[in-house]
């Protein structure tokens, strides 16, 4: 019986990325001028994010960082 060997790896990669983002909802963002922000790192727990934030503030005292809960909702890919 013939098999369909052509499958779409793109959708499985997208789903894996969305799942990975849901595993790490806590993020440290660096606050930049003009209301911009950059995500520096993601963590599974708030306490991990807070610990990393303390270290970042010691290493870069002039920068502004903030811990945020950044839950990404899944987008439906058609």
HTML snippet that shows the backbone in 3Dmol.js (N, CA, C, O; Angstrom):
<script src="https://3Dmol.org/build/3Dmol-min.js"></script>
<div id="view" style="width:600px;height:400px;position:relative"></div>
<script>
const pdb = `
ATOM      1  N   UNK A   1       0.845  -1.167   0.000  1.00  0.00           N
ATOM      2  CA  UNK A   1       0.000   0.000   0.000  1.00  0.00           C
ATOM      3  C   UNK A   1       0.896   1.238   0.000  1.00  0.00           C
ATOM      4  O   UNK A   1       1.834   1.303   0.795  1.00  0.00           O
ATOM      5  N   UNK A   2       0.638   2.220  -0.864  1.00  0.00           N
ATOM      6  CA  UNK A   2       1.478   3.412  -0.920  1.00  0.00           C
ATOM      7  C   UNK A   2       1.310   4.266   0.337  1.00  0.00           C
ATOM      8  O   UNK A   2       0.226   4.358   0.913  1.00  0.00           O
ATOM      9  N   UNK A   3       2.400   4.876   0.734  1.00  0.00           N
ATOM     10  CA  UNK A   3       2.375   5.727   1.919  1.00  0.00           C
ATOM     11  C   UNK A   3       2.595   7.169   1.510  1.00  0.00           C
ATOM     12  O   UNK A   3       3.285   7.460   0.533  1.00  0.00           O
ATOM     13  N   UNK A   4       2.014   8.036   2.251  1.00  0.00           N
ATOM     14  CA  UNK A   4       2.205   9.458   2.017  1.00  0.00           C
ATOM     15  C   UNK A   4       3.390   9.908   2.853  1.00  0.00           C
ATOM     16  O   UNK A   4       3.262  10.126   4.058  1.00  0.00           O
ATOM     17  N   UNK A   5       4.537  10.045   2.215  1.00  0.00           N
ATOM     18  CA  UNK A   5       5.755  10.449   2.922  1.00  0.00           C
ATOM     19  C   UNK A   5       5.928  11.957   2.972  1.00  0.00           C
ATOM     20  O   UNK A   5       6.855  12.462   3.605  1.00  0.00           O
ATOM     21  N   UNK A   6       5.044  12.667   2.311  1.00  0.00           N
ATOM     22  CA  UNK A   6       5.138  14.122   2.318  1.00  0.00           C
ATOM     23  C   UNK A   6       4.266  14.656   3.457  1.00  0.00           C
ATOM     24  O   UNK A   6       3.038  14.590   3.401  1.00  0.00           O
ATOM     25  N   UNK A   7       4.907  15.170   4.460  1.00  0.00           N
ATOM     26  CA  UNK A   7       4.169  15.765   5.561  1.00  0.00           C
ATOM     27  C   UNK A   7       4.773  17.117   5.869  1.00  0.00           C
ATOM     28  O   UNK A   7       5.896  17.432   5.475  1.00  0.00           O
ATOM     29  N   UNK A   8       4.008  17.890   6.572  1.00  0.00           N
ATOM     30  CA  UNK A   8       4.402  19.264   6.841  1.00  0.00           C
ATOM     31  C   UNK A   8       5.117  19.342   8.185  1.00  0.00           C
ATOM     32  O   UNK A   8       4.477  19.275   9.234  1.00  0.00           O
ATOM     33  N   UNK A   9       6.446  19.483   8.157  1.00  0.00           N
ATOM     34  CA  UNK A   9       7.220  19.620   9.391  1.00  0.00           C
ATOM     35  C   UNK A   9       7.045  20.999  10.014  1.00  0.00           C
ATOM     36  O   UNK A   9       7.280  21.179  11.209  1.00  0.00           O
ATOM     37  N   UNK A  10       6.632  21.974   9.203  1.00  0.00           N
ATOM     38  CA  UNK A  10       6.500  23.337   9.694  1.00  0.00           C
ATOM     39  C   UNK A  10       5.468  23.414  10.824  1.00  0.00           C
ATOM     40  O   UNK A  10       5.716  24.060  11.842  1.00  0.00           O
ATOM     41  N   UNK A  11       4.318  22.764  10.655  1.00  0.00           N
ATOM     42  CA  UNK A  11       3.286  22.864  11.686  1.00  0.00           C
ATOM     43  C   UNK A  11       3.728  22.181  12.974  1.00  0.00           C
ATOM     44  O   UNK A  11       3.412  22.663  14.062  1.00  0.00           O
ATOM     45  N   UNK A  12       4.453  21.070  12.874  1.00  0.00           N
ATOM     46  CA  UNK A  12       4.924  20.407  14.091  1.00  0.00           C
ATOM     47  C   UNK A  12       5.989  21.247  14.788  1.00  0.00           C
ATOM     48  O   UNK A  12       6.050  21.264  16.017  1.00  0.00           O
ATOM     49  N   UNK A  13       6.825  21.942  14.026  1.00  0.00           N
ATOM     50  CA  UNK A  13       7.821  22.832  14.632  1.00  0.00           C
ATOM     51  C   UNK A  13       7.141  24.007  15.315  1.00  0.00           C
ATOM     52  O   UNK A  13       7.561  24.427  16.393  1.00  0.00           O
ATOM     53  N   UNK A  14       6.102  24.537  14.701  1.00  0.00           N
ATOM     54  CA  UNK A  14       5.364  25.659  15.280  1.00  0.00           C
ATOM     55  C   UNK A  14       4.675  25.229  16.568  1.00  0.00           C
ATOM     56  O   UNK A  14       4.684  25.965  17.555  1.00  0.00           O
ATOM     57  N   UNK A  15       4.078  24.039  16.561  1.00  0.00           N
ATOM     58  CA  UNK A  15       3.418  23.543  17.756  1.00  0.00           C
ATOM     59  C   UNK A  15       4.421  23.292  18.874  1.00  0.00           C
ATOM     60  O   UNK A  15       4.130  23.567  20.038  1.00  0.00           O
ATOM     61  N   UNK A  16       5.601  22.773  18.533  1.00  0.00           N
ATOM     62  CA  UNK A  16       6.628  22.526  19.548  1.00  0.00           C
ATOM     63  C   UNK A  16       7.096  23.836  20.160  1.00  0.00           C
ATOM     64  O   UNK A  16       7.324  23.908  21.368  1.00  0.00           O
ATOM     65  N   UNK A  17       7.242  24.867  19.346  1.00  0.00           N
ATOM     66  CA  UNK A  17       7.673  26.161  19.863  1.00  0.00           C
ATOM     67  C   UNK A  17       6.610  26.758  20.783  1.00  0.00           C
ATOM     68  O   UNK A  17       6.936  27.307  21.836  1.00  0.00           O
ATOM     69  N   UNK A  18       5.348  26.653  20.390  1.00  0.00           N
ATOM     70  CA  UNK A  18       4.273  27.182  21.225  1.00  0.00           C
ATOM     71  C   UNK A  18       4.232  26.442  22.565  1.00  0.00           C
ATOM     72  O   UNK A  18       4.020  27.058  23.610  1.00  0.00           O
ATOM     73  N   UNK A  19       4.434  25.134  22.532  1.00  0.00           N
ATOM     74  CA  UNK A  19       4.446  24.352  23.759  1.00  0.00           C
ATOM     75  C   UNK A  19       5.610  24.768  24.652  1.00  0.00           C
ATOM     76  O   UNK A  19       5.449  24.889  25.866  1.00  0.00           O
ATOM     77  N   UNK A  20       6.773  24.985  24.061  1.00  0.00           N
ATOM     78  CA  UNK A  20       7.960  25.405  24.811  1.00  0.00           C
ATOM     79  C   UNK A  20       7.722  26.760  25.473  1.00  0.00           C
ATOM     80  O   UNK A  20       8.131  26.969  26.615  1.00  0.00           O
ATOM     81  N   UNK A  21       7.070  27.673  24.772  1.00  0.00           N
ATOM     82  CA  UNK A  21       6.790  28.991  25.344  1.00  0.00           C
ATOM     83  C   UNK A  21       5.814  28.888  26.514  1.00  0.00           C
ATOM     84  O   UNK A  21       5.916  29.651  27.474  1.00  0.00           O
ATOM     85  N   UNK A  22       4.867  27.947  26.439  1.00  0.00           N
ATOM     86  CA  UNK A  22       3.925  27.772  27.549  1.00  0.00           C
ATOM     87  C   UNK A  22       4.614  27.188  28.771  1.00  0.00           C
ATOM     88  O   UNK A  22       4.154  27.396  29.893  1.00  0.00           O
ATOM     89  N   UNK A  23       5.711  26.461  28.574  1.00  0.00           N
ATOM     90  CA  UNK A  23       6.439  25.894  29.705  1.00  0.00           C
ATOM     91  C   UNK A  23       7.204  26.956  30.481  1.00  0.00           C
ATOM     92  O   UNK A  23       7.475  26.785  31.670  1.00  0.00           O
ATOM     93  N   UNK A  24       7.548  28.036  29.824  1.00  0.00           N
ATOM     94  CA  UNK A  24       8.357  29.087  30.443  1.00  0.00           C
ATOM     95  C   UNK A  24       7.618  30.427  30.385  1.00  0.00           C
ATOM     96  O   UNK A  24       7.989  31.304  29.605  1.00  0.00           O
ATOM     97  N   UNK A  25       6.573  30.589  31.210  1.00  0.00           N
ATOM     98  CA  UNK A  25       5.784  31.808  31.100  1.00  0.00           C
ATOM     99  C   UNK A  25       6.404  33.026  31.771  1.00  0.00           C
ATOM    100  O   UNK A  25       6.024  34.151  31.449  1.00  0.00           O
ATOM    101  N   UNK A  26       7.346  32.840  32.692  1.00  0.00           N
ATOM    102  CA  UNK A  26       7.963  33.981  33.377  1.00  0.00           C
ATOM    103  C   UNK A  26       9.148  34.474  32.555  1.00  0.00           C
ATOM    104  O   UNK A  26       9.995  33.687  32.134  1.00  0.00           O
ATOM    105  N   UNK A  27       9.197  35.775  32.335  1.00  0.00           N
ATOM    106  CA  UNK A  27      10.260  36.346  31.513  1.00  0.00           C
ATOM    107  C   UNK A  27      10.858  37.565  32.196  1.00  0.00           C
ATOM    108  O   UNK A  27      10.187  38.280  32.941  1.00  0.00           O
ATOM    109  N   UNK A  28      12.139  37.781  31.921  1.00  0.00           N
ATOM    110  CA  UNK A  28      12.803  39.014  32.338  1.00  0.00           C
ATOM    111  C   UNK A  28      12.913  39.879  31.096  1.00  0.00           C
ATOM    112  O   UNK A  28      13.432  39.451  30.066  1.00  0.00           O
ATOM    113  N   UNK A  29      12.420  41.092  31.209  1.00  0.00           N
ATOM    114  CA  UNK A  29      12.509  42.017  30.090  1.00  0.00           C
ATOM    115  C   UNK A  29      13.369  43.206  30.486  1.00  0.00           C
ATOM    116  O   UNK A  29      13.364  43.654  31.632  1.00  0.00           O
ATOM    117  N   UNK A  30      14.095  43.694  29.517  1.00  0.00           N
ATOM    118  CA  UNK A  30      14.887  44.904  29.718  1.00  0.00           C
ATOM    119  C   UNK A  30      14.100  46.073  29.147  1.00  0.00           C
ATOM    120  O   UNK A  30      13.675  46.046  27.992  1.00  0.00           O
ATOM    121  N   UNK A  31      13.911  47.093  29.962  1.00  0.00           N
ATOM    122  CA  UNK A  31      13.149  48.262  29.553  1.00  0.00           C
ATOM    123  C   UNK A  31      14.081  49.235  28.845  1.00  0.00           C
ATOM    124  O   UNK A  31      15.120  49.626  29.377  1.00  0.00           O
ATOM    125  N   UNK A  32      13.687  49.615  27.637  1.00  0.00           N
ATOM    126  CA  UNK A  32      14.476  50.517  26.806  1.00  0.00           C
ATOM    127  C   UNK A  32      13.742  51.843  26.645  1.00  0.00           C
ATOM    128  O   UNK A  32      12.560  51.938  26.976  1.00  0.00           O
ATOM    129  N   UNK A  33      14.429  52.866  26.139  1.00  0.00           N
ATOM    130  CA  UNK A  33      13.761  54.153  25.907  1.00  0.00           C
ATOM    131  C   UNK A  33      12.599  54.010  24.911  1.00  0.00           C
ATOM    132  O   UNK A  33      12.528  53.035  24.164  1.00  0.00           O
ATOM    133  N   UNK A  34      11.714  54.973  24.913  1.00  0.00           N
ATOM    134  CA  UNK A  34      10.560  55.034  24.013  1.00  0.00           C
ATOM    135  C   UNK A  34       9.614  53.853  24.194  1.00  0.00           C
ATOM    136  O   UNK A  34       9.050  53.347  23.224  1.00  0.00           O
ATOM    137  N   UNK A  35       9.443  53.418  25.434  1.00  0.00           N
ATOM    138  CA  UNK A  35       8.488  52.360  25.780  1.00  0.00           C
ATOM    139  C   UNK A  35       8.752  51.029  25.071  1.00  0.00           C
ATOM    140  O   UNK A  35       7.822  50.253  24.854  1.00  0.00           O
ATOM    141  N   UNK A  36       9.981  50.762  24.715  1.00  0.00           N
ATOM    142  CA  UNK A  36      10.338  49.493  24.094  1.00  0.00           C
ATOM    143  C   UNK A  36      10.847  48.544  25.159  1.00  0.00           C
ATOM    144  O   UNK A  36      11.320  48.966  26.215  1.00  0.00           O
ATOM    145  N   UNK A  37      10.745  47.248  24.868  1.00  0.00           N
ATOM    146  CA  UNK A  37      11.281  46.248  25.791  1.00  0.00           C
ATOM    147  C   UNK A  37      11.820  45.062  25.001  1.00  0.00           C
ATOM    148  O   UNK A  37      11.373  44.765  23.893  1.00  0.00           O
ATOM    149  N   UNK A  38      12.797  44.394  25.613  1.00  0.00           N
ATOM    150  CA  UNK A  38      13.432  43.233  25.002  1.00  0.00           C
ATOM    151  C   UNK A  38      13.406  42.100  26.016  1.00  0.00           C
ATOM    152  O   UNK A  38      13.791  42.287  27.170  1.00  0.00           O
ATOM    153  N   UNK A  39      12.951  40.920  25.587  1.00  0.00           N
ATOM    154  CA  UNK A  39      12.958  39.766  26.473  1.00  0.00           C
ATOM    155  C   UNK A  39      14.373  39.232  26.573  1.00  0.00           C
ATOM    156  O   UNK A  39      14.997  38.904  25.564  1.00  0.00           O
ATOM    157  N   UNK A  40      14.877  39.148  27.796  1.00  0.00           N
ATOM    158  CA  UNK A  40      16.249  38.702  28.036  1.00  0.00           C
ATOM    159  C   UNK A  40      16.302  37.197  28.247  1.00  0.00           C
ATOM    160  O   UNK A  40      17.172  36.525  27.694  1.00  0.00           O
ATOM    161  N   UNK A  41      15.368  36.655  29.050  1.00  0.00           N
ATOM    162  CA  UNK A  41      15.374  35.222  29.359  1.00  0.00           C
ATOM    163  C   UNK A  41      13.981  34.798  29.802  1.00  0.00           C
ATOM    164  O   UNK A  41      13.164  35.620  30.215  1.00  0.00           O
ATOM    165  N   UNK A  42      13.725  33.481  29.705  1.00  0.00           N
ATOM    166  CA  UNK A  42      12.447  32.903  30.122  1.00  0.00           C
ATOM    167  C   UNK A  42      12.690  31.823  31.172  1.00  0.00           C
ATOM    168  O   UNK A  42      13.710  31.133  31.150  1.00  0.00           O
ATOM    169  N   UNK A  43      11.723  31.687  32.102  1.00  0.00           N
ATOM    170  CA  UNK A  43      11.868  30.744  33.205  1.00  0.00           C
ATOM    171  C   UNK A  43      10.548  30.042  33.476  1.00  0.00           C
ATOM    172  O   UNK A  43       9.477  30.546  33.140  1.00  0.00           O
ATOM    173  N   UNK A  44      10.643  28.871  34.090  1.00  0.00           N
ATOM    174  CA  UNK A  44       9.435  28.122  34.452  1.00  0.00           C
ATOM    175  C   UNK A  44       8.791  28.653  35.717  1.00  0.00           C
ATOM    176  O   UNK A  44       7.567  28.620  35.849  1.00  0.00           O
ATOM    177  N   UNK A  45       9.598  29.144  36.654  1.00  0.00           N
ATOM    178  CA  UNK A  45       9.045  29.605  37.927  1.00  0.00           C
ATOM    179  C   UNK A  45       9.410  31.060  38.188  1.00  0.00           C
ATOM    180  O   UNK A  45      10.410  31.569  37.682  1.00  0.00           O
ATOM    181  N   UNK A  46       8.590  31.707  38.978  1.00  0.00           N
ATOM    182  CA  UNK A  46       8.833  33.106  39.334  1.00  0.00           C
ATOM    183  C   UNK A  46      10.106  33.231  40.172  1.00  0.00           C
ATOM    184  O   UNK A  46      10.855  34.197  40.023  1.00  0.00           O
ATOM    185  N   UNK A  47      10.352  32.261  41.048  1.00  0.00           N
ATOM    186  CA  UNK A  47      11.535  32.347  41.902  1.00  0.00           C
ATOM    187  C   UNK A  47      12.822  32.241  41.084  1.00  0.00           C
ATOM    188  O   UNK A  47      13.812  32.897  41.408  1.00  0.00           O
ATOM    189  N   UNK A  48      12.820  31.429  40.036  1.00  0.00           N
ATOM    190  CA  UNK A  48      13.993  31.362  39.159  1.00  0.00           C
ATOM    191  C   UNK A  48      14.224  32.705  38.470  1.00  0.00           C
ATOM    192  O   UNK A  48      15.356  33.178  38.367  1.00  0.00           O
ATOM    193  N   UNK A  49      13.143  33.306  38.005  1.00  0.00           N
ATOM    194  CA  UNK A  49      13.253  34.610  37.339  1.00  0.00           C
ATOM    195  C   UNK A  49      13.754  35.677  38.307  1.00  0.00           C
ATOM    196  O   UNK A  49      14.594  36.499  37.941  1.00  0.00           O
ATOM    197  N   UNK A  50      13.250  35.670  39.530  1.00  0.00           N
ATOM    198  CA  UNK A  50      13.679  36.660  40.524  1.00  0.00           C
ATOM    199  C   UNK A  50      15.161  36.501  40.868  1.00  0.00           C
ATOM    200  O   UNK A  50      15.875  37.492  41.021  1.00  0.00           O
ATOM    201  N   UNK A  51      15.616  35.269  40.988  1.00  0.00           N
ATOM    202  CA  UNK A  51      17.028  35.029  41.275  1.00  0.00           C
ATOM    203  C   UNK A  51      17.924  35.523  40.153  1.00  0.00           C
ATOM    204  O   UNK A  51      18.965  36.131  40.402  1.00  0.00           O
ATOM    205  N   UNK A  52      17.522  35.264  38.932  1.00  0.00           N
ATOM    206  CA  UNK A  52      18.307  35.718  37.784  1.00  0.00           C
ATOM    207  C   UNK A  52      18.264  37.246  37.684  1.00  0.00           C
ATOM    208  O   UNK A  52      19.252  37.879  37.313  1.00  0.00           O
ATOM    209  N   UNK A  53      17.123  37.823  38.013  1.00  0.00           N
ATOM    210  CA  UNK A  53      16.984  39.276  37.987  1.00  0.00           C
ATOM    211  C   UNK A  53      17.944  39.943  38.973  1.00  0.00           C
ATOM    212  O   UNK A  53      18.552  40.963  38.648  1.00  0.00           O
ATOM    213  N   UNK A  54      18.083  39.379  40.169  1.00  0.00           N
ATOM    214  CA  UNK A  54      19.023  39.933  41.145  1.00  0.00           C
ATOM    215  C   UNK A  54      20.441  39.949  40.590  1.00  0.00           C
ATOM    216  O   UNK A  54      21.167  40.932  40.742  1.00  0.00           O
ATOM    217  N   UNK A  55      20.824  38.862  39.952  1.00  0.00           N
ATOM    218  CA  UNK A  55      22.181  38.776  39.391  1.00  0.00           C
ATOM    219  C   UNK A  55      22.373  39.775  38.247  1.00  0.00           C
ATOM    220  O   UNK A  55      23.428  40.399  38.139  1.00  0.00           O
ATOM    221  N   UNK A  56      21.350  39.928  37.390  1.00  0.00           N
ATOM    222  CA  UNK A  56      21.455  40.900  36.298  1.00  0.00           C
ATOM    223  C   UNK A  56      21.611  42.318  36.835  1.00  0.00           C
ATOM    224  O   UNK A  56      22.376  43.111  36.287  1.00  0.00           O
ATOM    225  N   UNK A  57      20.891  42.635  37.896  1.00  0.00           N
ATOM    226  CA  UNK A  57      20.988  43.982  38.478  1.00  0.00           C
ATOM    227  C   UNK A  57      22.354  44.230  39.097  1.00  0.00           C
ATOM    228  O   UNK A  57      22.820  45.369  39.139  1.00  0.00           O
ATOM    229  N   UNK A  58      23.009  43.159  39.583  1.00  0.00           N
ATOM    230  CA  UNK A  58      24.377  43.304  40.095  1.00  0.00           C
ATOM    231  C   UNK A  58      25.370  43.507  38.948  1.00  0.00           C
ATOM    232  O   UNK A  58      26.299  44.308  39.054  1.00  0.00           O
ATOM    233  N   UNK A  59      25.166  42.779  37.864  1.00  0.00           N
ATOM    234  CA  UNK A  59      26.098  42.859  36.737  1.00  0.00           C
ATOM    235  C   UNK A  59      25.928  44.122  35.905  1.00  0.00           C
ATOM    236  O   UNK A  59      26.906  44.691  35.421  1.00  0.00           O
ATOM    237  N   UNK A  60      24.677  44.560  35.741  1.00  0.00           N
ATOM    238  CA  UNK A  60      24.389  45.737  34.915  1.00  0.00           C
ATOM    239  C   UNK A  60      23.510  46.691  35.736  1.00  0.00           C
ATOM    240  O   UNK A  60      22.297  46.736  35.529  1.00  0.00           O
ATOM    241  N   UNK A  61      24.097  47.445  36.652  1.00  0.00           N
ATOM    242  CA  UNK A  61      23.290  48.280  37.557  1.00  0.00           C
ATOM    243  C   UNK A  61      22.581  49.447  36.875  1.00  0.00           C
ATOM    244  O   UNK A  61      21.587  49.947  37.402  1.00  0.00           O
ATOM    245  N   UNK A  62      23.063  49.888  35.725  1.00  0.00           N
ATOM    246  CA  UNK A  62      22.454  51.039  35.055  1.00  0.00           C
ATOM    247  C   UNK A  62      21.246  50.666  34.199  1.00  0.00           C
ATOM    248  O   UNK A  62      20.511  51.554  33.766  1.00  0.00           O
ATOM    249  N   UNK A  63      21.026  49.398  33.948  1.00  0.00           N
ATOM    250  CA  UNK A  63      19.908  48.949  33.108  1.00  0.00           C
ATOM    251  C   UNK A  63      18.657  48.724  33.948  1.00  0.00           C
ATOM    252  O   UNK A  63      18.740  48.455  35.147  1.00  0.00           O
ATOM    253  N   UNK A  64      17.502  48.839  33.309  1.00  0.00           N
ATOM    254  CA  UNK A  64      16.224  48.599  33.978  1.00  0.00           C
ATOM    255  C   UNK A  64      15.660  47.259  33.503  1.00  0.00           C
ATOM    256  O   UNK A  64      15.473  47.038  32.307  1.00  0.00           O
ATOM    257  N   UNK A  65      15.394  46.375  34.458  1.00  0.00           N
ATOM    258  CA  UNK A  65      14.834  45.062  34.151  1.00  0.00           C
ATOM    259  C   UNK A  65      13.543  44.877  34.935  1.00  0.00           C
ATOM    260  O   UNK A  65      13.331  45.520  35.964  1.00  0.00           O
ATOM    261  N   UNK A  66      12.676  43.985  34.435  1.00  0.00           N
ATOM    262  CA  UNK A  66      11.421  43.707  35.107  1.00  0.00           C
ATOM    263  C   UNK A  66      11.025  42.254  34.834  1.00  0.00           C
ATOM    264  O   UNK A  66      11.225  41.745  33.731  1.00  0.00           O
ATOM    265  N   UNK A  67      10.462  41.594  35.849  1.00  0.00           N
ATOM    266  CA  UNK A  67       9.932  40.239  35.685  1.00  0.00           C
ATOM    267  C   UNK A  67       8.473  40.357  35.274  1.00  0.00           C
ATOM    268  O   UNK A  67       7.700  41.082  35.901  1.00  0.00           O
ATOM    269  N   UNK A  68       8.097  39.640  34.213  1.00  0.00           N
ATOM    270  CA  UNK A  68       6.717  39.679  33.729  1.00  0.00           C
ATOM    271  C   UNK A  68       6.205  38.259  33.505  1.00  0.00           C
ATOM    272  O   UNK A  68       6.980  37.343  33.228  1.00  0.00           O
ATOM    273  N   UNK A  69       4.897  38.093  33.627  1.00  0.00           N
ATOM    274  CA  UNK A  69       4.256  36.830  33.277  1.00  0.00           C
ATOM    275  C   UNK A  69       3.801  36.985  31.842  1.00  0.00           C
ATOM    276  O   UNK A  69       2.865  37.732  31.556  1.00  0.00           O
ATOM    277  N   UNK A  70       4.466  36.277  30.935  1.00  0.00           N
ATOM    278  CA  UNK A  70       4.259  36.457  29.498  1.00  0.00           C
ATOM    279  C   UNK A  70       3.671  35.183  28.907  1.00  0.00           C
ATOM    280  O   UNK A  70       4.371  34.411  28.251  1.00  0.00           O
ATOM    281  N   UNK A  71       2.387  34.971  29.143  1.00  0.00           N
ATOM    282  CA  UNK A  71       1.718  33.770  28.644  1.00  0.00           C
ATOM    283  C   UNK A  71       1.354  33.965  27.187  1.00  0.00           C
ATOM    284  O   UNK A  71       0.588  34.868  26.849  1.00  0.00           O
ATOM    285  N   UNK A  72       1.892  33.135  26.333  1.00  0.00           N
ATOM    286  CA  UNK A  72       1.612  33.215  24.898  1.00  0.00           C
ATOM    287  C   UNK A  72       0.462  32.277  24.559  1.00  0.00           C
ATOM    288  O   UNK A  72       0.551  31.074  24.807  1.00  0.00           O
ATOM    289  N   UNK A  73      -0.608  32.810  24.000  1.00  0.00           N
ATOM    290  CA  UNK A  73      -1.703  31.947  23.580  1.00  0.00           C
ATOM    291  C   UNK A  73      -1.356  31.326  22.237  1.00  0.00           C
ATOM    292  O   UNK A  73      -0.702  31.951  21.403  1.00  0.00           O
ATOM    293  N   UNK A  74      -1.801  30.087  22.035  1.00  0.00           N
ATOM    294  CA  UNK A  74      -1.536  29.402  20.778  1.00  0.00           C
ATOM    295  C   UNK A  74      -2.297  30.075  19.646  1.00  0.00           C
ATOM    296  O   UNK A  74      -3.456  30.461  19.794  1.00  0.00           O
ATOM    297  N   UNK A  75      -1.622  30.204  18.520  1.00  0.00           N
ATOM    298  CA  UNK A  75      -2.273  30.700  17.328  1.00  0.00           C
ATOM    299  C   UNK A  75      -2.628  29.511  16.460  1.00  0.00           C
ATOM    300  O   UNK A  75      -1.845  28.571  16.320  1.00  0.00           O
ATOM    301  N   UNK A  76      -3.799  29.561  15.887  1.00  0.00           N
ATOM    302  CA  UNK A  76      -4.236  28.471  15.032  1.00  0.00           C
ATOM    303  C   UNK A  76      -3.619  28.653  13.664  1.00  0.00           C
ATOM    304  O   UNK A  76      -3.769  29.706  13.043  1.00  0.00           O
ATOM    305  N   UNK A  77      -2.915  27.620  13.184  1.00  0.00           N
ATOM    306  CA  UNK A  77      -2.290  27.663  11.868  1.00  0.00           C
ATOM    307  C   UNK A  77      -3.157  26.871  10.918  1.00  0.00           C
ATOM    308  O   UNK A  77      -3.407  25.685  11.138  1.00  0.00           O
ATOM    309  N   UNK A  78      -3.611  27.512   9.874  1.00  0.00           N
ATOM    310  CA  UNK A  78      -4.462  26.831   8.912  1.00  0.00           C
ATOM    311  C   UNK A  78      -3.665  26.480   7.672  1.00  0.00           C
ATOM    312  O   UNK A  78      -4.208  25.896   6.735  1.00  0.00           O
TER     313      UNK A  78
END
`;
const viewer = $3Dmol.createViewer("view");
viewer.addModel(pdb, "pdb");
viewer.setStyle({}, {cartoon: {color: "spectrum"}});
viewer.zoomTo();
viewer.render();
</script>
